[in-house]
Amino acid sequence: MGSLMPGAIVEVGTLLKVVLYSLALGLGIAVVFAVGVSSANGLMDALRERRTLAGAAWAVLAVACMSGVLAAVVLGIFVMARK
């Protein structure tokens, strides 16, 4: 019986690409989520100090960040379900 080499079963270059893309996108989504949480904090501070224009700007940023994160999660589920 011959033994199979791991390189014959798995394409290392393709696997490395998947790992790097996953790492980059995972970190990117985490940063966008952190900015969204931080902007929600800024929104609360602005509302507490009755700065409505600043509050509106923080709210827009928070909604945009959280929408982006939600879209990334939905896209990830969709792509994984298709494979």
HELIX and SHEET records of a PDB file:
HELIX    1   1 PRO A    6  ILE A    9  1                                   4    
HELIX    2   2 VAL A   12  ARG A   48  1                                  37    
HELIX    3   3 THR A   52  ARG A   82  1                                  31    
END                                                                             
